[in-house]
Amino acid sequence: MTALKIPQHVAIIMDGNGRWAEQHGLPRIEGHRKGTQAVEHILKAAEDFGVKNITLFAFSVENWNRPKLEVAALMQLLDSFLKEQEEQLVKRGMRLRVLGRTSELPTSTQKLLRKTEQATQAFDKLTVGLALNYGSRTEVVDAVKAITRDTQEGRLDLNELDYDVFRQYLYTKEMPDPDLIIRTSGECRLSNFLLLQSAYSEIYLSDVLWPDFDQAEFGAALKAYASRERRFGKTAQQLTS
Ligand code: FPP
């Protein structure tokens, strides 16, 4: 059996927690709770398949518009997840990176994120990007502000600005672009997620709701990815010659 071509970076839009809860006659937050367990299973799957980077879209800049109680419950779930996972991440050599406008998150969450990032910064077996208060448009605005500041203060020469320099100003600067983007729950859109970084990503849509997305579903996504021909703007003939 030939080995699967494994993506270096898989990014996931974890969708369908609310519908899962509704289907089980439970409050929405129970869907998010079950979704947190799915996160743990998928981290294990990524580790087992040898994926080096995984990014999880956990909270978007638009998610603040949800009912206050749901937002508060999501933040609490995140705090518990971080407290519980720090030791596991260290033990398994995984590094946590947060992607997003973290200064707008609750202080307790910010502290936990900083602590976990620091505790795991030396590891490289699997880099886990947690997209929190993330939106591609705010990411670009933040990058442009930082570029303007660096230009005005003499740290950057605008003549040197190309995309390789620009990407150093994105939240994802320490990660390669995603090779594969997975969205669960049958929805078919990117929802302001990694819009620049996904320029050449393969996209895999699964009908499974996020709380039910398991190792086998992740494996199916990797198998589909392995069968795709990535051309990056070239012709198929150029790729084989
Ligand atoms: C989308 O489902 C999911 C979210 C907005 C939150 C994702 C959060 C988790 C998976 C749990 C916490 C994360 C971590 C990393 C611990 P939805 O609520 O929009 O579902 P619906 O479309 O069915 O209503």
Residues whose N, C-alpha, C, O or C-beta is under 5 A from the ligand:
A	BS01	FPP	M14 D15 G16 N17 G18 R19 W20 H32 G35 T36 V39 F57 A58 L77 L78 F81
